[in-house]
Amino acid sequence: MNGNYRYNPADFKGMLGLSEELNIFYELHEAYNKEKTSRCRFALEKHGEDLFFTIKHRELEGNLTRATAADLREYMEELLYD
């Protein structure tokens, strides 16, 4: 992961998969920005869906506040559609 992102995956260690999912999302985002192919876009969008549900599950479990989860999802969408 080379970019400077608002949410550091390391800050979510111990939240069942969130750190790893966020790291993968950032890597796919960087790959798409380097090579804007439909294959890269599909991979980014597919993983974005997975990350959305991971965030939702951590919110429902109480590991993320509603405000943090909403901001994280909004930020993820900004990256998806920038």
N, CA, C and O atoms as a GROMACS GRO file, in nm:
protein
  328
    1MET      N    1   0.085  -0.117   0.000
    1MET     CA    2   0.000   0.000   0.000
    1MET      C    3   0.089   0.124   0.000
    1MET      O    4   0.169   0.144   0.092
    2ASN      N    5   0.075   0.205  -0.102
    2ASN     CA    6   0.162   0.321  -0.117
    2ASN      C    7   0.094   0.452  -0.087
    2ASN      O    8   0.161   0.550  -0.053
    3GLY      N    9  -0.036   0.457  -0.098
    3GLY     CA   10  -0.109   0.583  -0.084
    3GLY      C   11  -0.123   0.630   0.060
    3GLY      O   12  -0.100   0.555   0.155
    4ASN      N   13  -0.161   0.755   0.072
    4ASN     CA   14  -0.190   0.813   0.202
    4ASN      C   15  -0.341   0.816   0.218
    4ASN      O   16  -0.409   0.897   0.155
    5TYR      N   17  -0.393   0.728   0.301
    5TYR     CA   18  -0.537   0.712   0.315
    5TYR      C   19  -0.585   0.761   0.451
    5TYR      O   20  -0.509   0.762   0.549
    6ARG      N   21  -0.710   0.801   0.456
    6ARG     CA   22  -0.769   0.854   0.578
    6ARG      C   23  -0.774   0.748   0.689
    6ARG      O   24  -0.754   0.780   0.807
    7TYR      N   25  -0.801   0.624   0.652
    7TYR     CA   26  -0.811   0.516   0.750
    7TYR      C   27  -0.697   0.418   0.730
    7TYR      O   28  -0.681   0.360   0.623
    8ASN      N   29  -0.619   0.400   0.834
    8ASN     CA   30  -0.507   0.308   0.832
    8ASN      C   31  -0.556   0.168   0.870
    8ASN      O   32  -0.618   0.152   0.976
    9PRO      N   33  -0.530   0.069   0.787
    9PRO     CA   34  -0.576  -0.067   0.820
    9PRO      C   35  -0.525  -0.116   0.956
    9PRO      O   36  -0.594  -0.192   1.024
   10ALA      N   37  -0.407  -0.074   0.996
   10ALA     CA   38  -0.351  -0.118   1.125
   10ALA      C   39  -0.437  -0.073   1.243
   10ALA      O   40  -0.434  -0.135   1.349
   11ASP      N   41  -0.512   0.034   1.225
   11ASP     CA   42  -0.600   0.083   1.333
   11ASP      C   43  -0.717  -0.010   1.359
   11ASP      O   44  -0.786   0.005   1.460
   12PHE      N   45  -0.740  -0.105   1.270
   12PHE     CA   46  -0.854  -0.195   1.282
   12PHE      C   47  -0.813  -0.339   1.311
   12PHE      O   48  -0.894  -0.431   1.296
   13LYS      N   49  -0.689  -0.358   1.352
   13LYS     CA   50  -0.643  -0.492   1.390
   13LYS      C   51  -0.733  -0.546   1.501
   13LYS      O   52  -0.772  -0.472   1.592
   14GLY      N   53  -0.763  -0.672   1.493
   14GLY     CA   54  -0.846  -0.735   1.595
   14GLY      C   55  -0.994  -0.724   1.568
   14GLY      O   56  -1.076  -0.773   1.646
   15MET      N   57  -1.032  -0.659   1.457
   15MET     CA   58  -1.173  -0.647   1.420
   15MET      C   59  -1.203  -0.743   1.306
   15MET      O   60  -1.231  -0.700   1.194
   16LEU      N   61  -1.199  -0.869   1.333
   16LEU     CA   62  -1.232  -0.978   1.243
   16LEU      C   63  -1.235  -0.942   1.095
   16LEU      O   64  -1.341  -0.918   1.037
   17GLY      N   65  -1.117  -0.938   1.035
   17GLY     CA   66  -1.105  -0.922   0.892
   17GLY      C   67  -1.104  -0.780   0.838
   17GLY      O   68  -1.069  -0.760   0.721
   18LEU      N   69  -1.142  -0.682   0.918
   18LEU     CA   70  -1.154  -0.546   0.866
   18LEU      C   71  -1.020  -0.489   0.821
   18LEU      O   72  -1.011  -0.428   0.714
   19SER      N   73  -0.916  -0.509   0.898
   19SER     CA   74  -0.784  -0.459   0.862
   19SER      C   75  -0.737  -0.518   0.730
   19SER      O   76  -0.689  -0.446   0.642
   20GLU      N   77  -0.751  -0.648   0.715
   20GLU     CA   78  -0.708  -0.715   0.593
   20GLU      C   79  -0.791  -0.673   0.472
   20GLU      O   80  -0.737  -0.648   0.364
   21GLU      N   81  -0.923  -0.664   0.491
   21GLU     CA   82  -1.012  -0.624   0.382
   21GLU      C   83  -0.982  -0.482   0.336
   21GLU      O   84  -0.983  -0.453   0.216
   22LEU      N   85  -0.957  -0.394   0.429
   22LEU     CA   86  -0.927  -0.255   0.396
   22LEU      C   87  -0.794  -0.244   0.322
   22LEU      O   88  -0.780  -0.167   0.227
   23ASN      N   89  -0.697  -0.321   0.366
   23ASN     CA   90  -0.567  -0.322   0.299
   23ASN      C   91  -0.579  -0.372   0.155
   23ASN      O   92  -0.521  -0.313   0.064
   24ILE      N   93  -0.655  -0.477   0.134
   24ILE     CA   94  -0.676  -0.530  -0.002
   24ILE      C   95  -0.748  -0.426  -0.087
   24ILE      O   96  -0.713  -0.406  -0.204
   25PHE      N   97  -0.848  -0.360  -0.031
   25PHE     CA   98  -0.921  -0.256  -0.105
   25PHE      C   99  -0.827  -0.146  -0.152
   25PHE      O  100  -0.834  -0.103  -0.266
   26TYR      N  101  -0.739  -0.100  -0.063
   26TYR     CA  102  -0.643   0.004  -0.100
   26TYR      C  103  -0.548  -0.044  -0.210
   26TYR      O  104  -0.517   0.030  -0.303
   27GLU      N  105  -0.502  -0.168  -0.199
   27GLU     CA  106  -0.414  -0.223  -0.303
   27GLU      C  107  -0.484  -0.230  -0.438
   27GLU      O  108  -0.425  -0.198  -0.541
   28LEU      N  109  -0.610  -0.272  -0.438
   28LEU     CA  110  -0.687  -0.278  -0.562
   28LEU      C  111  -0.714  -0.138  -0.617
   28LEU      O  112  -0.715  -0.118  -0.738
   29HIS      N  113  -0.734  -0.042  -0.529
   29HIS     CA  114  -0.755   0.096  -0.571
   29HIS      C  115  -0.629   0.149  -0.639
   29HIS      O  116  -0.637   0.214  -0.743
   30GLU      N  117  -0.514   0.122  -0.582
   30GLU     CA  118  -0.389   0.165  -0.641
   30GLU      C  119  -0.364   0.095  -0.776
   30GLU      O  120  -0.317   0.157  -0.871
   31ALA      N  121  -0.397  -0.033  -0.783
   31ALA     CA  122  -0.380  -0.107  -0.909
   31ALA      C  123  -0.470  -0.048  -1.017
   31ALA      O  124  -0.428  -0.035  -1.132
   32TYR      N  125  -0.592  -0.014  -0.980
   32TYR     CA  126  -0.684   0.044  -1.078
   32TYR      C  127  -0.635   0.182  -1.124
   32TYR      O  128  -0.647   0.215  -1.242
   33ASN      N  129  -0.580   0.260  -1.034
   33ASN     CA  130  -0.530   0.392  -1.072
   33ASN      C  131  -0.408   0.382  -1.165
   33ASN      O  132  -0.384   0.472  -1.245
   34LYS      N  133  -0.333   0.274  -1.154
   34LYS     CA  134  -0.218   0.253  -1.243
   34LYS      C  135  -0.262   0.200  -1.379
   34LYS      O  136  -0.208   0.239  -1.482
   35GLU      N  137  -0.360   0.113  -1.378
   35GLU     CA  138  -0.404   0.046  -1.501
   35GLU      C  139  -0.557   0.045  -1.505
   35GLU      O  140  -0.621  -0.044  -1.448
   36LYS      N  141  -0.614   0.142  -1.569
   36LYS     CA  142  -0.760   0.159  -1.569
   36LYS      C  143  -0.827   0.066  -1.669
   36LYS      O  144  -0.881   0.108  -1.772
   37THR      N  145  -0.823  -0.063  -1.637
   37THR     CA  146  -0.888  -0.163  -1.722
   37THR      C  147  -1.018  -0.206  -1.658
   37THR      O  148  -1.040  -0.184  -1.538
   38SER      N  149  -1.104  -0.266  -1.735
   38SER     CA  150  -1.230  -0.315  -1.681
   38SER      C  151  -1.206  -0.427  -1.580
   38SER      O  152  -1.282  -0.443  -1.484
   39ARG      N  153  -1.102  -0.504  -1.600
   39ARG     CA  154  -1.068  -0.612  -1.506
   39ARG      C  155  -1.032  -0.556  -1.369
   39ARG      O  156  -1.079  -0.606  -1.267
   40CYS      N  157  -0.948  -0.453  -1.368
   40CYS     CA  158  -0.910  -0.390  -1.242
   40CYS      C  159  -1.030  -0.323  -1.176
   40CYS      O  160  -1.046  -0.330  -1.054
   41ARG      N  161  -1.114  -0.259  -1.256
   41ARG     CA  162  -1.233  -0.192  -1.204
   41ARG      C  163  -1.328  -0.293  -1.141
   41ARG      O  164  -1.381  -0.269  -1.033
   42PHE      N  165  -1.349  -0.405  -1.208
   42PHE     CA  166  -1.438  -0.509  -1.156
   42PHE      C  167  -1.385  -0.562  -1.023
   42PHE      O  168  -1.462  -0.578  -0.928
   43ALA      N  169  -1.256  -0.588  -1.015
   43ALA     CA  170  -1.197  -0.640  -0.891
   43ALA      C  171  -1.215  -0.540  -0.778
   43ALA      O  172  -1.247  -0.578  -0.665
   44LEU      N  173  -1.194  -0.412  -0.807
   44LEU     CA  174  -1.210  -0.308  -0.705
   44LEU      C  175  -1.355  -0.300  -0.659
   44LEU      O  176  -1.381  -0.294  -0.538
   45GLU      N  177  -1.449  -0.298  -0.752
   45GLU     CA  178  -1.590  -0.289  -0.715
   45GLU      C  179  -1.636  -0.413  -0.639
   45GLU      O  180  -1.712  -0.401  -0.543
   46LYS      N  181  -1.592  -0.530  -0.682
   46LYS     CA  182  -1.630  -0.654  -0.614
   46LYS      C  183  -1.578  -0.654  -0.471
   46LYS      O  184  -1.651  -0.689  -0.377
   47HIS      N  185  -1.454  -0.615  -0.454
   47HIS     CA  186  -1.400  -0.612  -0.318
   47HIS      C  187  -1.465  -0.501  -0.237
   47HIS      O  188  -1.480  -0.514  -0.115
   48GLY      N  189  -1.503  -0.392  -0.302
   48GLY     CA  190  -1.575  -0.285  -0.233
   48GLY      C  191  -1.704  -0.335  -0.172
   48GLY      O  192  -1.740  -0.296  -0.061
   49GLU      N  193  -1.775  -0.422  -0.243
   49GLU     CA  194  -1.897  -0.484  -0.190
   49GLU      C  195  -1.865  -0.568  -0.067
   49GLU      O  196  -1.935  -0.560   0.034
   50ASP      N  197  -1.761  -0.648  -0.076
   50ASP     CA  198  -1.721  -0.731   0.038
   50ASP      C  199  -1.685  -0.644   0.159
   50ASP      O  200  -1.725  -0.673   0.271
   51LEU      N  201  -1.610  -0.538   0.133
   51LEU     CA  202  -1.570  -0.447   0.241
   51LEU      C  203  -1.691  -0.378   0.303
   51LEU      O  204  -1.696  -0.361   0.424
   52PHE      N  205  -1.788  -0.338   0.220
   52PHE     CA  206  -1.910  -0.277   0.271
   52PHE      C  207  -1.975  -0.367   0.376
   52PHE      O  208  -2.012  -0.320   0.484
   53PHE      N  209  -1.989  -0.495   0.345
   53PHE     CA  210  -2.053  -0.587   0.438
   53PHE      C  211  -1.966  -0.617   0.560
   53PHE      O  212  -2.018  -0.639   0.669
   54THR      N  213  -1.836  -0.618   0.542
   54THR     CA  214  -1.747  -0.637   0.658
   54THR      C  215  -1.764  -0.520   0.754
   54THR      O  216  -1.772  -0.540   0.876
   55ILE      N  217  -1.768  -0.400   0.701
   55ILE     CA  218  -1.789  -0.281   0.785
   55ILE      C  219  -1.924  -0.290   0.855
   55ILE      O  220  -1.934  -0.263   0.975
   56LYS      N  221  -2.026  -0.328   0.782
   56LYS     CA  222  -2.161  -0.340   0.840
   56LYS      C  223  -2.164  -0.443   0.952
   56LYS      O  224  -2.226  -0.419   1.056
   57HIS      N  225  -2.098  -0.556   0.934
   57HIS     CA  226  -2.094  -0.659   1.039
   57HIS      C  227  -2.021  -0.609   1.162
   57HIS      O  228  -2.066  -0.634   1.274
   58ARG      N  229  -1.908  -0.539   1.145
   58ARG     CA  230  -1.835  -0.488   1.260
   58ARG      C  231  -1.916  -0.382   1.333
   58ARG      O  232  -1.906  -0.368   1.455
   59GLU      N  233  -1.996  -0.307   1.259
   59GLU     CA  234  -2.086  -0.208   1.320
   59GLU      C  235  -2.194  -0.278   1.402
   59GLU      O  236  -2.221  -0.240   1.516
   60LEU      N  237  -2.257  -0.380   1.344
   60LEU     CA  238  -2.363  -0.452   1.414
   60LEU      C  239  -2.312  -0.523   1.539
   60LEU      O  240  -2.385  -0.539   1.636
   61GLU      N  241  -2.186  -0.566   1.534
   61GLU     CA  242  -2.125  -0.631   1.651
   61GLU      C  243  -2.088  -0.531   1.760
   61GLU      O  244  -2.063  -0.569   1.875
   62GLY      N  245  -2.085  -0.403   1.724
   62GLY     CA  246  -2.047  -0.301   1.821
   62GLY      C  247  -1.900  -0.269   1.820
   62GLY      O  248  -1.853  -0.193   1.905
   63ASN      N  249  -1.825  -0.324   1.726
   63ASN     CA  250  -1.681  -0.296   1.717
   63ASN      C  251  -1.653  -0.160   1.653
   63ASN      O  252  -1.548  -0.101   1.677
   64LEU      N  253  -1.746  -0.111   1.572
   64LEU     CA  254  -1.736   0.022   1.511
   64LEU      C  255  -1.859   0.102   1.552
   64LEU      O  256  -1.969   0.048   1.559
   65THR      N  257  -1.840   0.229   1.580
   65THR     CA  258  -1.956   0.313   1.607
   65THR      C  259  -2.032   0.336   1.477
   65THR      O  260  -1.976   0.320   1.368
   66ARG      N  261  -2.156   0.374   1.489
   66ARG     CA  262  -2.237   0.401   1.370
   66ARG      C  263  -2.173   0.513   1.287
   66ARG      O  264  -2.170   0.505   1.164
   67ALA      N  265  -2.124   0.616   1.354
   67ALA     CA  266  -2.063   0.730   1.284
   67ALA      C  267  -1.935   0.688   1.211
   67ALA      O  268  -1.915   0.727   1.096
   68THR      N  269  -1.850   0.610   1.275
   68THR     CA  270  -1.726   0.566   1.212
   68THR      C  271  -1.756   0.475   1.093
   68THR      O  272  -1.695   0.488   0.987
   69ALA      N  273  -1.850   0.383   1.111
   69ALA     CA  274  -1.886   0.292   1.002
   69ALA      C  275  -1.942   0.370   0.883
   69ALA      O  276  -1.908   0.341   0.768
   70ALA      N  277  -2.028   0.467   0.909
   70ALA     CA  278  -2.086   0.547   0.801
   70ALA      C  279  -1.978   0.627   0.730
   70ALA      O  280  -1.979   0.636   0.607
   71ASP      N  281  -1.886   0.687   0.805
   71ASP     CA  282  -1.778   0.765   0.744
   71ASP      C  283  -1.685   0.675   0.662
   71ASP      O  284  -1.641   0.713   0.554
   72LEU      N  285  -1.657   0.558   0.714
   72LEU     CA  286  -1.571   0.463   0.644
   72LEU      C  287  -1.636   0.418   0.512
   72LEU      O  288  -1.568   0.410   0.410
   73ARG      N  289  -1.765   0.389   0.515
   73ARG     CA  290  -1.836   0.351   0.392
   73ARG      C  291  -1.839   0.466   0.292
   73ARG      O  292  -1.821   0.446   0.172
   74GLU      N  293  -1.862   0.587   0.342
   74GLU     CA  294  -1.864   0.704   0.254
   74GLU      C  295  -1.727   0.727   0.191
   74GLU      O  296  -1.718   0.758   0.072
   75TYR      N  297  -1.622   0.712   0.269
   75TYR     CA  298  -1.486   0.729   0.218
   75TYR      C  299  -1.454   0.623   0.113
   75TYR      O  300  -1.392   0.652   0.010
   76MET      N  301  -1.496   0.500   0.139
   76MET     CA  302  -1.476   0.391   0.045
   76MET      C  303  -1.545   0.422  -0.088
   76MET      O  304  -1.489   0.397  -0.195
   77GLU      N  305  -1.667   0.477  -0.081
   77GLU     CA  306  -1.738   0.513  -0.203
   77GLU      C  307  -1.668   0.627  -0.277
   77GLU      O  308  -1.665   0.629  -0.400
   78GLU      N  309  -1.612   0.722  -0.203
   78GLU     CA  310  -1.535   0.830  -0.266
   78GLU      C  311  -1.419   0.772  -0.347
   78GLU      O  312  -1.393   0.815  -0.459
   79LEU      N  313  -1.350   0.675  -0.289
   79LEU     CA  314  -1.238   0.613  -0.358
   79LEU      C  315  -1.285   0.534  -0.479
   79LEU      O  316  -1.219   0.532  -0.583
   80LEU      N  317  -1.399   0.468  -0.466
   80LEU     CA  318  -1.452   0.389  -0.577
   80LEU      C  319  -1.490   0.476  -0.696
   80LEU      O  320  -1.470   0.437  -0.811
   81TYR      N  321  -1.543   0.593  -0.668
   81TYR     CA  322  -1.598   0.676  -0.776
   81TYR      C  323  -1.525   0.806  -0.796
   81TYR      O  324  -1.584   0.902  -0.846
   82ASP      N  325  -1.397   0.813  -0.757
   82ASP     CA  326  -1.321   0.937  -0.776
   82ASP      C  327  -1.278   0.956  -0.919
   82ASP      O  328  -1.213   1.055  -0.951
   0.00000   0.00000   0.00000
